[in-house]
Amino acid sequence: MTTDSLLQRRFRVLGRNSPLFYDEPLHLVRGDGVWVYDAHGKRYLDAYNNVPHVGHCHPRVVEALCNQARTLNSHTRYLDETVVNYAERLLSTFDASLNRVFFTCTGSESNELAMRIARECTGNMGVISTAYAYHGNTAAVAQISSVFTPPSKRGPFVRNVPVIDPYRERNGRSDEELADTYVQDLQHAIADFERDGVKLAAVLFCTAFSSEGLPELPRGYLPKVAAAVHAAGGLVIADEVQAGFGRFGSHMWGHALQGMVPDIVTMGKPMGNGHPLAGVVTTEDLMERFTSENMYFNTFGGNEVSSAVGLAVLDVLRDERLLENAQSVGTYVLSGMRALQKRHPLIADVRGKGMFFAVEMVTDRETREPAGARTKAVVNAMRQRGVLISRIGPHDNILKIRPPMSFSTQNADLLLATLDTVLSTES
Ligand SMILES: Cc1ncc(COP(=O)(O)O)c(C=O)c1O
């Protein structure tokens, strides 16, 4: 089976618009830690994927999955100790006020449920997201996923705030001034709703602002957002699908890193290391108010196997000290990227934290003109040389580098050396 014939077969059954990475799509057949292997046996360094959060096919996660699948897997309407153990362990990583959890199967489902809770409990309908956000694929969530949904399809109950871009917009301003400016954007969106007689139910944002380009948030910005949302009668929904489970190294959750306590937290991707496990964490009060009016259950969400997998992921994060690893290796990657920035004019800004990095590319550092086409070429050239990364941002000019949490300094050296070679060839 050649890659091309598999591609043609895929087109015939999954359609031509089902997204695939890279100009030359990858046919992967095996994964192990930070490595994946294609059908020809070529090895690639995975510096992109947060789904295999603790590493591809981690033996402890696989063992937990197989053991539980061999023992019992039904659905979620029986008593089961593993799901309670998992819920207790997961909730212990949150602020004490966030003490209830719903389990789901995808991040989309989690955001859908979070919006339902917010609308039900506030009695309001308006939801605000950013102008370049991705939160999932259900009908309601697609309306706030501005990256793929044009304004004409967002409906009357959605408003967007502009993407924040401190790299271009700081203009000598302090964090406080910048945060205040960005909160004014939010106030404008709330006022715009009010003009149309719509009241605010929630603001929903990814705490990494990942699709938006992983901007370096001005200190104090998210606490100010929360205060403004609450003053308008809405709730704060923090989407931790990308930032959660220690991605930033110093904190388990992106909102905690920013010093903010949301009303509702949604999570997914890394939670099950590839197994479809996701969730919504909220307060006792919000859960009680929502569930007393709405019967909610989820056949697969948090079933016996999913809970065993979720527990194994938390065990591995703890036992392999992967948050600490993200911090130390992350610092090493950032300094390596900044050294490359000095030698390669294409690199305009390097930012990130823990195991999440953004490398912004411009054609001219004075005008800061986004270098979208060249960034695409870099991503494809990296893939040809065996290192997997991607790109983000409204202009697709920002390298997105977000490896499994077990990424080592040796892996970082390979990433940096390959990027150096590619930039020397591309520039
Ligand atoms: C921030 C964010 N939220 C939600 C989702 C949707 O998650 P899922 O694809 O599991 O439905 C994604 C997926 O890319 C995401 O990045």
The ligand as a Tripos MOL2 file, in Angstrom:
@<TRIPOS>MOLECULE
LIG
   16    16     1     0     0
SMALL
NO_CHARGES

@<TRIPOS>ATOM
      1 C1         -8.9910   24.7490   22.7110 C.3       1 LIG1
      2 C2         -9.8240   23.6130   22.1620 C.ar      1 LIG1
      3 N1        -11.0580   23.4120   22.6420 N.ar      1 LIG1
      4 C3        -11.8370   22.4130   22.1850 C.ar      1 LIG1
      5 C4        -11.3990   21.5680   21.1970 C.ar      1 LIG1
      6 C5        -12.3210   20.4810   20.6870 C.3       1 LIG1
      7 O1        -11.9190   19.2530   21.1960 O.3       1 LIG1
      8 P1        -12.3820   17.9030   20.4580 P.3       1 LIG1
      9 O2        -11.7050   17.8520   19.1370 O.co2     1 LIG1
     10 O3        -11.9260   16.8180   21.4170 O.co2     1 LIG1
     11 O4        -13.8610   17.9410   20.3420 O.co2     1 LIG1
     12 C6        -10.1190   21.7310   20.6670 C.ar      1 LIG1
     13 C7         -9.6240   20.8290   19.5930 C.2       1 LIG1
     14 O5         -8.7100   21.1270   18.8660 O.2       1 LIG1
     15 C8         -9.3030   22.7780   21.1700 C.ar      1 LIG1
     16 O6         -8.0720   22.9600   20.7080 O.3       1 LIG1
@<TRIPOS>BOND
     1     1     2 1
     2     2     3 ar
     3     2    15 ar
     4     3     4 ar
     5     4     5 ar
     6     5     6 1
     7     5    12 ar
     8     6     7 1
     9     7     8 1
    10     8     9 2
    11     8    10 1
    12     8    11 1
    13    12    13 1
    14    12    15 ar
    15    13    14 2
    16    15    16 1
@<TRIPOS>SUBSTRUCTURE
     1 LIG1         1 GROUP 0 **** ****
